[in-house]
Amino acid sequence: MNIIFTDYIKYRATLRGFSLHKIENILRYSQEKYFDVETQRKIIAGKHDEHLVIIPYEIEKESLIPVTIHITTRQQIKFRLKTGRFIHE
């Protein structure tokens, strides 16, 4: 699947010190996928160096378009699963 990095995700990644190459690897290879009921977006979680990150993304035709990237914790993901905000994909 083709990955399209928008100017916004490039800006956010640079601002937060993330590598686009590592983000691409997370998007391509992470098996940890969720759906965010509140935002109606798909989410991929993965490790970026020592940080656990979540990357909301959209699918358009044959392209995956990451929206932004956030550092998170395992506890926060578990809480969102427990409360029903995230569901497993």
N, C-alpha and C positions, 0 to 999 in steps of 0.2 A: 504494500500500500504506500502511496506517495504521501509524504509529510510536508505540509506547507507551513512555514514559519512566517507569521504576519509581523509587521513592524512592531506591533504592540508586544507580542511575546518576546521578540528580540530585545526590546527596550527593558521589559520586566526582568528577563534573564540577566542582562548586563547589569542592571541596577542591583540585583540580588546576588550577583557573583556566580551565576550558573553557566555551565558550558552547554552550548546548543548541541554539541556532539553527544554529551552524556544524556541530555534530555531526549534526543532522538533514540538512543539505546533503550531508555526506559520505555518510551512509547512503542518501540518495536518488540521488545522482549519481555516486559513485565507481564506476569500472569495475574497480578492483583488488580482486578477491575471492578468498579462499582458504578452505580447510577445514583446521582444526587437528586432526590425527590423534590427538594426545595428549588433548585436552580434548573431542573430538567436537563442536566448535562451528564454526559459520561465522564468518569474519572479513572485515571490510572495512577497507582501508587508505586513508588520505587525508591531505591537508594541513590542519592547523588552525593558521592563521597561519604561523609559521616552523617548526612542529613536524610531523614525520611521526607519525601515530598509527595504532594498530590498535584496532578496536572489535569484540570478540566479540559475536555476537548470536544470537538464536533466532527461529524463525518459528512462530507459533501461529495457525492458521486464516488470516485475511487480515491479520495484524499482524506487524510486525517489532519485536522487543524487544531493545534493546541491553543487554548485561550489564554492561560496564565499558569503560573507555578507558585505553590505555597509550601513552606516548610511546615510539617505537622508532626504529631506524635502517634505512636501506636495506640495510646490511651484515647486520643481524640477520635481516631478512626473507629475503635471499638465502641465508643460512646455514640457516635453517629449511626453505627449499625444497630445498636441496642434501641435507640430512640426512633429508628425507622427513617432517618434522614438519608442514609446510604443503604442501598440493597446490593447484594452481590450480582454481578453480571455473569 
